[in-house]
């Protein structure tokens, strides 16, 4: 059984530190709520899809799902936490995981 708890909203300081240490990530919106997003570039569509699938597997394991946009050689990943209508520590951890895929 999975227990759902509302994650903490990321502070301005945490976001500033995150953006300083994670090139390419930027503030954006998702369904009108604050979010973080990044575009990843790949050699071709197959590599982009492979990355998107790995992000999807991470999302399922952590019950936290991003908005993904896949096109030829590119994947846009946007994380936001619906429970807090904004950016939580869960999003920062998920973004870190994306960069480590």
N, C-alpha and C positions, 0 to 999 in steps of 0.2 A: 504494500500500500504506500502511495506517495503522499506525503504531507505537504500541502501548499502553504507557504508563508509568504507574506508580502515582503519583497526585498526592500532594502533601504534605498532611498533616492540618492544618487551620486551627488556629492557636494560640488560646488564650483571649483574648489581647490583640487578635488579628486579628478575632475574633468580636465583642468588645466595641466595637471601632472600627467594624465593619461595621454593627452594630445601631444605633449612635449616628447614623450617616450615612444609614441606609436605613429610614425610618419604615414600620411595618407588618410588617416581617420579625421573626420570633421563633423561638426554639429550639423544636423539636418532635421527633418520632421518625418514622421510616419503616422498617417491617419490623423494629422493635426496635432500630434504630441511631439515633444522633443525626442530626438533620436541621435544616434551616431551612425555614420555610413562611410564606406570605403569602396572604391573601384579597384578590382584586381584585374591585371592584364595577363593573358596567356597566349601561347603560340598559335592556338587554333581552337575550334569549337569543342573538340573532344577533351582537351585539357581543361577548358572552362567548365564543361559538364562534370568532369571528374571531381573538380574542386567543389562545385555546387553540391554534389552528392555527399562528399565528406562533411561539408557544413551541415547538410540535412541530417546526417547520422549523429553528429554532435548535438544538434538541436533536439532530436528525439531522445537521446540519452539524458539530456538535462531538462527536458520538458520546457524548453524556451526556444521560440521559433522566430527567425528573422524574416524580413522581406528580402527575397532574392530575385534579381533580374539577370537572366543569362542571355548573352548575345554572342556573336562570333568573336571568340578570343577575349571576352570580358564578362566578369561577374560583379554586379553591384550588391553589396551586403549592407543591410540597414537593421540595426538592433534598437529596440525600444521595449520598455516593460509596461504592458497594459495595466497591470495591477496598480501602478503608481502614476500612470499617465505621463511617463517621462523616462529618464535614463537612470538605471539602477546599477548597483555593483555587479549584478548578473550580466548586464550588457557589456560592461568593461571586461569581465572574465571571458565572455563569449568572443569579444573582439580579439582578445589576446589569443584565444584558441584558434581563431581563423588565421591569424598571422603565423601561427605555429603549424598549420596544416601544410 
